[in-house]
Amino acid sequence: MLSENLKKSGLEILECDDLPLAQKELAIRELDLVICCMPFPGGDSLFSVVSTIKSYAGEIEIILIDHHIELHTAMQLAHAGVYCCFNRPFCLDQLKETINQLRAPGTGLPPRKKARAGSDAQTGNRYVRGNSEIAQKMYQQIDLIAPTRFNVIVTGETGTGKESVARRIAVLSEASEPFITVDCGCLSKELAVSELFGHEKGSFTGATEKKIGAFESADNGTLFLDEIANLEYDVQGFLLRAIQEKTIRRLGSTQEIAVNTRLIVATNESLLKAVKSGKFREDLYHRLNEFEIIVPPLRTRPSDIPVFIRHFISEINAELNKNVRMPDECTLTKLARYNWPGNIRELKNVIRRACLFCCDDRAIDLSTLPAHITEYDPRMQFPGQMPASVTIRTARSVTVDDIKTALSVTRNNKSQAARFLGIDRKTLYNRLQDELNS
């Protein structure tokens, strides 16, 4: 079933019923990707299968599909060289999207091999999908809203990838190019009007030539307004008129210009609170808020961290002409337990630094990480409250009593309790459900 579906997507598929047959094929063919549907006949373990494939095919990309791969196991597999893990039942479209990430346009090469061939043009703008449950809900929202012409508010902490979400919506939408970005956080009132709507020559001091504004440039495409909450209140009125009338007027002109521009705005604060405090127009808020997507912070999706790390290492290896490997298990665990206040942007900077310090052909280890990460203790989020008997351990060793203690300390905040215990929230729910059913 899987082979037939992937063939319909234009992929060339070779099927093997068992590991020995796969070994023979890997020895004589040059392939780009191996998808392992576990369990294999013969009872081979996940790590045994990965080791065998690597021994025959070298640095080939591997995707594993099994019944239940826990977070700590997925991290170990990522260190062993597995690109991605899926648990049954899984979404076929998600698997196809992951495969598309590994395929460079016009070639059958994964991005890592393409980078070694001297071209990294695609890696900088690739949309990397995480596998966590909370991330999947966000992707479902993106897929739902993208084909429409709805205006969208993208809300999330600094560094969570709000612009990447906006670009993804634009790519999947019915709107054609272009995708125009304006950072509202650094615009004065006068500059904002000019940037958004353009100006005529001589309309103000310094206007030595005509300027096309962002709205006009994004006609039939998408206009992304970052940090929309920082837009001056007076400018918000001009923006509201442009949305309502679907026309704009350049500064210094009386001519109305029709525009068909889809708006996606981003903010790291609540626009509704800004409305209540009088900093943001309520009528503009309702015009923009036809749909809202909340981008989850990285600390709530630790199982996605290895996916992002692998992507960043691939990018930076191409940039530095190195072959730095995935972090060892101890380092991955440390990275997964850090609270990442700067989110994905901070993670990328940390991995860039680690790759710079790391020797070629070596794995990133704790010595290459900054001290604030290696010395980070999740228990410091609850100083003087968490009993010493509760310690950070592997997901499998966390008991129901540990979970109950953590929930008591965090006032039943399941996300905080899961982060403290070093497990994902789904595992926490499953343990509690098992307790109720026993």
C-alpha positions in Angstrom: 0.0 0.0 0.0 2.8 2.4 0.9 4.8 1.6 -2.2 1.8 2.2 -4.5 0.9 5.5 -2.9 4.5 6.8 -3.1 4.8 5.6 -6.7 1.7 7.8 -7.5 3.7 10.7 -6.2 6.3 10.2 -8.9 8.9 8.4 -6.8 10.8 5.4 -8.0 10.4 2.6 -5.4 12.2 -0.6 -4.8 10.5 -3.1 -2.4 12.4 -5.5 -0.2 10.5 -8.0 2.0 13.3 -8.6 4.5 16.7 -7.3 5.6 18.9 -9.8 3.7 17.3 -8.8 0.4 17.7 -5.1 1.3 21.4 -5.7 2.0 21.9 -7.2 -1.5 20.1 -4.3 -3.1 22.0 -1.6 -1.1 25.2 -3.3 -2.1 24.6 -2.9 -5.8 22.4 0.1 -6.1 22.9 3.8 -5.3 19.7 4.9 -3.5 18.6 8.1 -1.9 16.4 7.0 0.9 15.4 3.9 2.9 12.0 3.6 4.5 11.9 0.8 7.1 8.4 -0.5 8.1 9.1 -2.3 11.4 9.1 -4.9 12.8 11.2 -6.7 10.2 10.9 -10.5 9.8 13.5 -12.2 12.0 13.0 -9.9 15.0 15.8 -7.4 14.2 15.8 -4.4 16.5 15.6 -0.8 15.3 19.2 -0.2 16.1 20.3 -3.4 14.4 18.5 -2.5 11.2 19.9 1.0 11.2 23.4 -0.3 11.8 23.1 -2.9 8.9 21.8 -0.3 6.5 24.5 2.2 7.3 27.2 -0.5 6.9 26.0 -1.2 3.3 24.9 2.2 2.2 26.9 4.7 4.2 25.3 8.1 4.9 22.0 7.3 3.4 18.8 8.8 4.8 16.6 6.5 6.8 12.9 6.9 7.9 11.6 4.4 10.5 8.0 3.4 10.9 7.0 1.3 14.0 4.2 0.9 16.4 5.5 2.9 19.4 8.8 4.8 19.4 9.2 6.8 22.6 11.0 10.2 22.7 14.2 8.9 24.3 14.4 6.1 21.7 13.8 8.6 18.9 16.7 10.7 20.2 19.0 7.7 20.3 18.0 6.8 16.7 18.6 10.4 15.6 22.1 10.1 17.0 22.5 6.8 15.1 21.7 8.6 11.8 17.9 8.2 11.4 16.4 11.2 9.7 12.8 10.7 11.0 10.6 8.3 13.0 6.8 7.7 12.5 4.5 5.8 14.8 1.5 3.9 13.5 -1.0 5.1 12.6 0.6 7.9 10.7 -0.5 10.4 8.1 0.6 9.5 4.6 0.7 13.2 3.6 3.1 13.9 6.4 5.4 11.1 5.2 5.3 12.5 1.7 6.1 16.0 3.0 9.1 14.6 4.9 10.3 12.8 1.7 9.9 16.1 -0.2 12.2 17.8 2.4 14.9 15.3 1.4 14.5 15.8 -2.3 16.3 18.7 -4.0 14.3 20.0 -7.0 15.4 18.5 -10.3 17.6 15.8 -8.7 17.2 12.6 -6.7 19.7 13.8 -4.1 18.9 14.5 -0.5 19.9 18.1 0.6 22.9 16.8 2.5 24.4 15.1 -0.6 23.5 18.1 -2.8 25.3 20.4 -0.4 28.4 18.2 -0.7 28.1 18.6 -4.5 28.5 22.3 -4.0 25.0 23.7 -4.0 23.0 24.8 -1.0 20.5 27.0 -2.7 17.5 25.1 -1.4 18.5 24.4 2.1 18.1 27.9 3.4 14.4 28.2 2.7 13.3 24.6 3.2 10.3 24.2 5.5 11.2 21.7 8.2 8.2 19.9 9.8 8.4 18.5 13.3 6.8 15.3 14.3 5.3 16.2 17.7 1.6 16.1 18.3 1.3 19.8 19.0 3.2 20.6 15.8 0.9 18.3 13.7 -2.1 20.3 14.9 -0.4 23.5 13.6 0.3 21.9 10.2 -3.3 20.8 9.9 -4.4 24.4 10.5 -1.9 25.6 7.8 -3.2 23.0 5.3 -6.8 24.0 6.1 -6.4 27.8 5.7 -3.7 28.0 3.0 -6.0 27.4 -0.1 -8.4 30.2 1.0 -8.0 34.0 0.8 -8.6 34.5 4.5 -6.4 37.0 6.3 -4.3 35.2 9.0 -2.8 36.2 12.4 0.2 34.1 13.3 0.9 34.4 17.0 4.0 33.0 18.8 7.0 33.8 20.9 10.1 35.4 19.4 12.1 32.9 17.4 9.4 30.3 16.9 9.3 30.6 13.1 6.3 32.7 12.5 7.6 33.9 9.1 8.3 30.3 8.1 4.6 29.5 8.8 3.5 32.5 6.8 5.7 31.5 3.8 4.3 28.0 4.1 0.8 29.3 3.9 1.7 31.4 0.8 3.4 28.4 -0.9 0.3 26.2 -0.4 -2.2 29.0 -1.2 -4.0 29.7 -4.5 -2.3 33.1 -4.5 0.5 33.4 -7.0 3.8 35.1 -6.3 5.1 37.4 -4.8 5.6 37.0 -1.1 6.4 40.5 0.4 7.7 41.0 3.9 7.5 44.2 6.0 8.9 44.5 9.5 6.5 46.9 11.3 8.7 46.9 14.4 11.1 49.4 13.0 8.8 51.7 11.1 8.0 55.3 12.0 4.6 56.7 11.1 5.9 58.5 8.0 8.1 55.6 6.8 5.3 53.0 7.4 2.9 54.8 5.1 5.5 55.0 2.4 6.6 51.4 2.8 3.1 50.0 2.8 1.4 52.2 0.2 4.3 53.8 -1.8 4.8 57.5 -2.7 5.0 59.8 -5.7 8.1 61.8 -6.6 8.3 65.0 -4.6 5.5 64.0 -2.2 7.8 64.8 0.8 11.4 66.0 1.4 13.8 63.3 0.1 11.2 61.6 -2.2 13.4 62.0 -5.3 11.6 59.3 -7.2 8.3 57.3 -7.3 8.2 54.3 -4.9 5.9 51.2 -5.2 4.6 50.2 -1.8 4.4 46.7 -0.3 0.6 46.4 -0.9 1.0 47.1 -4.6 4.1 44.9 -4.9 2.2 42.0 -3.3 -0.8 42.3 -5.7 -2.2 38.8 -6.4 0.3 37.5 -3.9 0.8 37.6 -0.1 1.9 40.5 2.2 3.4 39.5 5.5 3.5 42.1 8.2 5.8 41.1 11.0 5.4 42.6 14.5 2.0 44.1 13.5 1.4 45.2 17.1 4.1 47.8 16.8 2.4 49.6 13.9 1.6 53.3 14.8 -2.1 53.7 15.7 -2.7 56.3 12.9 -1.1 54.0 10.3 -3.5 51.3 11.4 -6.4 53.4 10.0 -4.7 53.5 6.5 -4.2 49.7 6.8 -7.9 49.1 7.7 -9.1 51.2 4.7 -6.8 49.2 2.3 -8.2 45.9 3.6 -11.9 47.0 3.4 -11.8 48.8 0.1 -9.1 46.6 -1.6 -7.6 49.8 -2.9 -4.5 51.9 -1.9 -3.4 55.4 -2.7 0.3 56.3 -2.9 1.5 59.2 -0.7 1.1 62.4 -2.7 -1.3 60.9 -5.2 -5.1 61.0 -5.6 -5.3 57.9 -7.8 -6.9 54.8 -6.3 -5.1 51.6 -7.2 -7.0 48.3 -6.9 -5.0 45.5 -5.1 -5.8 41.8 -4.5 -3.4 41.2 -1.7 -3.7 38.5 1.0 -2.6 39.6 4.4 -0.7 37.5 7.0 0.4 39.3 10.1 2.6 38.1 13.0 2.8 39.1 16.6 4.6 37.9 19.7 2.0 39.4 21.9 -1.8 39.2 22.2 -3.5 41.6 19.8 -6.7 41.2 21.8 -4.9 42.6 24.9 -3.5 45.4 22.8 -7.0 46.2 21.7 -8.2 46.3 25.3 -5.3 48.6 26.3 -6.1 50.9 23.4 -2.9 50.3 21.5 -4.5 48.5 18.6 -7.7 49.3 16.7 -10.5 46.8 17.4 -12.0 47.1 13.9 -8.6 46.3 12.3 -8.2 43.4 14.7 -11.5 41.8 13.5 -10.5 42.4 9.9 -7.2 40.6 10.3 -8.5 37.9 12.6 -10.3 35.8 10.0 -8.1 32.9 11.2 -5.4 32.6 13.9 -2.5 30.1 14.0 -0.5 29.8 17.3 3.0 28.6 16.8 4.0 26.5 19.8 7.3 27.4 21.6 10.1 24.9 21.2 10.1 23.9 24.9 6.6 22.3 24.4 7.8 20.1 21.5 11.1 18.5 22.6 10.7 15.5 20.3 11.1 18.0 17.3 14.5 19.2 18.5 16.5 16.4 16.8 14.7 17.2 13.5 15.7 20.8 13.6 19.2 20.0 14.7 19.7 17.6 11.8 18.5 20.3 9.4 20.7 23.0 10.9 23.8 20.7 10.9 23.1 19.9 7.2 23.0 23.7 6.4 26.0 24.6 8.4 28.1 21.7 7.1 27.6 23.0 3.6 28.5 26.5 4.8 31.6 25.5 6.7 32.6 22.7 4.3 32.6 20.3 7.3 31.0 16.9 8.2 29.9 17.5 11.8 27.7 14.7 13.0 24.5 14.6 15.1 25.0 15.2 18.9 25.7 12.1 21.1 22.8 10.8 23.3 23.9 12.7 26.4 24.1 16.0 24.5 20.8 15.5 22.7 19.2 14.8 26.1 20.7 18.0 27.5 19.4 20.0 24.5 15.9 18.5 24.8 15.7 19.5 28.5 16.7 23.1 28.0 13.8 25.6 28.0 14.8 27.5 24.8 13.6 31.0 25.6 14.8 32.1 22.1 13.1 29.0 20.6 14.2 27.8 17.1 16.3 30.9 16.4 18.3 30.2 19.6 18.6 26.5 18.8 20.0 27.4 15.3 22.6 29.8 16.8 23.6 27.2 19.4 24.1 24.5 16.7 26.0 27.0 14.5 28.4 27.7 17.3 28.7 24.0 18.2 29.5 23.1 14.5 32.2 25.8 14.5 33.9 24.4 17.6 33.3 20.8 16.7 36.1 18.9 14.9 35.4 17.6 11.4 33.9 14.1 11.3 33.0 14.3 15.0 29.7 14.4 16.8 28.6 17.6 18.7 29.2 17.0 22.4 28.7 19.0 25.6 32.1 20.7 25.3 30.8 22.6 22.2 27.7 23.9 23.9 27.5 27.2 25.9 27.6 27.0 29.7 24.0 28.3 30.1 22.8 25.1 28.4 25.1 22.6 30.0 24.5 24.0 33.4 20.7 24.4 33.0 18.6 22.6 35.6 14.9 22.3 34.9 14.2 22.2 38.6 15.3 25.9 38.8 11.9 26.7 37.3 10.4 25.7 40.6 13.1 26.7 43.2 12.5 25.3 46.6 9.4 23.5 45.6 10.3 20.3 43.8 11.1 17.5 46.2 14.7 16.1 45.9 13.3 12.6 45.4 12.0 13.6 42.0 14.8 13.5 39.5 15.2 13.8 35.7 15.3 10.4 34.1 14.4 8.6 30.9 10.7 8.6 29.9 10.4 4.9 30.6 11.6 5.2 34.2 9.2 8.1 35.2 6.6 6.7 37.5 3.0 7.8 38.0 4.0 9.0 41.5 6.6 11.2 39.9 4.0 12.7 37.6 1.5 13.3 40.4 4.2 15.1 42.4 5.2 17.2 39.4 1.6 18.1 38.7 1.1 19.1 42.4 4.1 21.4 42.3 3.1 23.0 38.9 -0.5 23.4 40.0 -1.7 20.8 37.5 0.1 22.4 34.6 0.7 19.3 32.5 3.1 21.0 30.0 5.4 22.3 32.8 5.3 18.9 34.6 6.2 17.1 31.4 9.1 19.5 30.8 10.4 19.1 34.3 10.3 15.3 34.1 12.0 15.2 30.7 9.0 13.6 28.9 6.6 14.9 26.3 3.0 15.7 27.3 1.6 12.8 25.3 3.7 10.3 27.4 2.4 12.0 30.6 -1.2 11.7 29.4 -0.6 8.0 28.5 0.8 7.2 31.9 -2.1 8.8 33.7 -4.6 7.0 31.4 -2.9 3.7 32.1 -3.2 4.4 35.8 -6.9 5.1 35.5 -7.5 1.9 33.4 -5.5 -0.4 35.8 
